[in-house]
Amino acid sequence: MEIYLDRDHNNEEEAKKIANKIKEVKLNDISEETTIDFNDSKIIQKLNKEALRELNLNTNYIVSALEEKGLKVRKTEDEIIIKAKTENDFKELHKLKEKLKDTIISGVKGIREILLIKRENDYIILTAGSNLQDVIKVKGVDPRKTITNNIYEIADVFGIEAARNAIIEEAKKVLEKHSLTVDDRHLKLVADAM
């Protein structure tokens, strides 16, 4: 995706904040160590304080995010303790541990990596992964300029005509890179067929 920012947020500081807000953060990304306590049927996640600081997260936010997912959670100074629903079920504890690794704590689902660049006067966030519907809802994102190369998402969010135009623009980019010229009417015909 290419995420453009509105006029009020089009500066380096705000762009970094929005980029961190958009990037998908899983519990595994901020965990230093995971331990299973079989006696008390709980999983102990030791948190990486440096990763938390970089992502502007705190343990209270993580606890509330996990509680929203229906887990029993309590915190200590630098650990989070998740209590299993069933007592002494080893298989269930291992399943829960694996599930916790991929639990999304913050950000937009599907946006795995971000890169902040500056083109002329605009700060643009480039992403690996796409989730157009949720990204355009983020405060500071300009939904009129933000694009993705996922044609199906464009069709779902903006409609079939926008998807058709996206196909035409992508075809033009590819042809221009190879110094080829094709009449726009041919591209429109192909886009209509697609």
C-alpha positions as CSV (number, residue, x, y, z in Angstrom):
1,M,0.0,0.0,0.0
2,E,0.9,3.6,-0.4
3,I,-0.6,5.5,2.5
4,Y,-0.9,9.3,2.1
5,L,-1.5,11.6,5.0
6,D,-3.8,14.6,5.3
7,R,-2.5,18.2,5.5
8,D,-2.5,18.3,9.3
9,H,-0.4,15.1,9.7
10,N,1.9,15.6,6.7
11,N,5.1,16.1,8.7
12,E,7.8,13.7,9.8
13,E,6.8,13.4,13.5
14,E,3.1,12.8,12.8
15,A,4.0,10.4,10.0
16,K,6.1,8.3,12.3
17,K,3.3,8.1,14.9
18,I,0.7,7.1,12.3
19,A,3.1,4.5,10.8
20,N,3.6,2.9,14.3
21,K,-0.1,3.0,14.8
22,I,-0.7,1.2,11.5
23,K,2.0,-1.5,11.8
24,E,0.6,-4.8,13.1
25,V,2.3,-5.8,16.4
26,K,1.9,-9.3,17.7
27,L,2.6,-10.4,21.2
28,N,5.6,-12.4,19.9
29,D,7.1,-9.1,18.6
30,I,7.3,-7.6,22.1
31,S,8.0,-10.8,24.1
32,E,11.5,-11.6,25.3
33,E,10.7,-15.0,26.8
34,T,7.7,-17.3,27.2
35,T,7.4,-19.8,30.0
36,I,4.7,-22.4,30.7
37,D,3.9,-23.1,34.4
38,F,2.2,-26.5,34.3
39,N,1.5,-26.6,38.0
40,D,-0.7,-23.4,38.0
41,S,-1.9,-23.8,34.4
42,K,-0.5,-20.4,33.3
43,I,1.7,-18.9,30.7
44,I,4.2,-16.2,31.6
45,Q,5.3,-13.7,29.0
46,K,8.4,-11.7,29.8
47,L,8.1,-8.4,27.9
48,N,10.9,-6.7,26.0
49,K,11.0,-3.2,27.5
50,E,13.0,-1.7,24.6
51,A,10.5,-3.0,22.0
52,L,7.6,-1.6,24.1
53,R,9.3,1.8,24.2
54,E,10.0,1.8,20.5
55,L,6.3,1.0,19.7
56,N,4.9,3.4,22.4
57,L,3.1,0.6,24.2
58,N,2.8,-0.2,27.9
59,T,1.8,-3.3,29.9
60,N,-1.6,-1.9,30.7
61,Y,-2.4,-1.5,27.0
62,I,-1.3,-5.1,26.4
63,V,-3.3,-6.5,29.3
64,S,-6.5,-4.7,28.1
65,A,-5.9,-5.9,24.5
66,L,-5.6,-9.5,25.7
67,E,-8.6,-9.2,28.0
68,E,-10.7,-8.0,25.0
69,K,-9.8,-11.4,23.4
70,G,-11.4,-13.2,26.4
71,L,-8.2,-14.1,28.3
72,K,-7.6,-14.0,32.0
73,V,-4.6,-11.8,32.4
74,R,-2.7,-10.1,35.2
75,K,0.6,-8.2,35.1
76,T,3.7,-7.8,37.2
77,E,6.4,-5.3,36.7
78,D,7.8,-6.7,33.4
79,E,5.7,-9.8,32.9
80,I,2.2,-10.7,31.8
81,I,0.6,-13.9,33.2
82,I,-2.2,-15.6,31.2
83,K,-4.3,-18.1,33.1
84,A,-5.6,-21.1,31.1
85,K,-9.3,-21.9,31.1
86,T,-8.8,-25.5,32.0
87,E,-6.6,-26.9,34.8
88,N,-3.7,-29.3,34.1
89,D,-4.4,-29.7,30.4
90,F,-0.9,-29.8,28.9
91,K,-2.1,-29.9,25.3
92,E,-4.4,-26.9,25.9
93,L,-1.5,-24.9,27.4
94,H,0.7,-25.6,24.4
95,K,-2.1,-24.6,22.0
96,L,-2.7,-21.4,24.0
97,K,1.0,-20.6,24.0
98,E,1.1,-20.9,20.2
99,K,-2.1,-18.9,19.8
100,L,-0.6,-16.1,21.9
101,K,2.4,-15.7,19.7
102,D,0.2,-14.6,16.8
103,T,-2.2,-12.5,18.9
104,I,-2.4,-9.0,17.5
105,I,-1.9,-6.4,20.2
106,S,-2.0,-3.2,18.2
107,G,-2.0,-1.9,14.6
108,V,-4.0,-2.9,11.5
109,K,-4.2,-6.6,10.8
110,G,-2.3,-7.5,7.7
111,I,0.2,-4.6,7.7
112,R,3.4,-6.5,8.5
113,E,6.1,-4.0,7.6
114,I,6.2,-0.2,7.1
115,L,8.6,2.2,5.4
116,L,8.3,6.0,5.7
117,I,9.5,7.9,2.7
118,K,9.3,11.5,1.5
119,R,8.3,12.3,-2.1
120,E,8.5,16.0,-2.9
121,N,6.5,17.6,0.0
122,D,4.5,14.5,1.0
123,Y,5.4,11.9,3.6
124,I,4.2,8.5,2.4
125,I,4.0,5.2,4.4
126,L,4.7,2.2,2.2
127,T,3.6,-1.1,3.6
128,A,4.1,-4.8,3.1
129,G,0.6,-6.2,3.4
130,S,-2.7,-4.6,2.7
131,N,-5.9,-3.7,4.6
132,L,-7.5,-0.8,2.8
133,Q,-10.7,-0.8,4.7
134,D,-9.1,-0.4,8.1
135,V,-6.2,1.8,7.1
136,I,-8.5,4.6,5.7
137,K,-10.3,4.7,9.1
138,V,-7.0,5.7,10.9
139,K,-7.0,9.4,11.9
140,G,-4.5,11.3,9.8
141,V,-4.7,9.1,6.7
142,D,-6.0,10.7,3.5
143,P,-8.5,8.2,2.0
144,R,-8.7,10.0,-1.3
145,K,-5.0,9.4,-2.1
146,T,-4.2,6.1,-0.3
147,I,-3.8,3.2,-2.7
148,T,-3.2,-0.5,-2.7
149,N,-2.3,-2.9,-5.4
150,N,-5.0,-5.4,-4.2
151,I,-7.7,-4.9,-6.8
152,Y,-10.3,-6.9,-4.8
153,E,-9.9,-4.7,-1.8
154,I,-10.3,-1.6,-4.0
155,A,-13.5,-3.1,-5.5
156,D,-14.9,-3.9,-2.0
157,V,-14.1,-0.5,-0.5
158,F,-14.5,2.0,-3.4
159,G,-16.4,0.0,-6.0
160,I,-15.9,-1.6,-9.3
161,E,-15.1,1.6,-11.2
162,A,-12.2,2.4,-8.8
163,A,-10.9,-1.2,-9.3
164,R,-11.1,-0.8,-13.1
165,N,-9.1,2.5,-12.8
166,A,-6.5,0.8,-10.6
167,I,-6.0,-1.9,-13.2
168,I,-5.4,0.7,-15.9
169,E,-2.9,2.6,-13.7
170,E,-1.0,-0.5,-12.8
171,A,-0.8,-1.6,-16.5
172,K,0.4,1.9,-17.4
173,K,3.2,1.8,-14.8
174,V,4.4,-1.6,-16.0
175,L,4.4,-0.5,-19.7
176,E,6.2,2.8,-18.9
177,K,9.0,1.0,-17.0
178,H,9.7,-1.0,-20.1
179,S,9.4,2.0,-22.4
180,L,6.4,0.6,-24.2
181,T,3.5,2.6,-25.5
182,V,0.0,1.2,-25.8
183,D,-3.1,3.3,-26.6
184,D,-5.2,4.0,-23.5
185,R,-8.3,2.6,-25.2
186,H,-6.6,-0.8,-25.4
187,L,-5.8,-0.7,-21.7
188,K,-9.4,0.3,-20.9
189,L,-10.7,-2.6,-23.0
190,V,-8.5,-5.0,-21.1
191,A,-9.5,-3.5,-17.7
192,D,-13.2,-3.8,-18.7
193,A,-12.6,-7.5,-19.5
194,M,-10.8,-8.2,-16.3
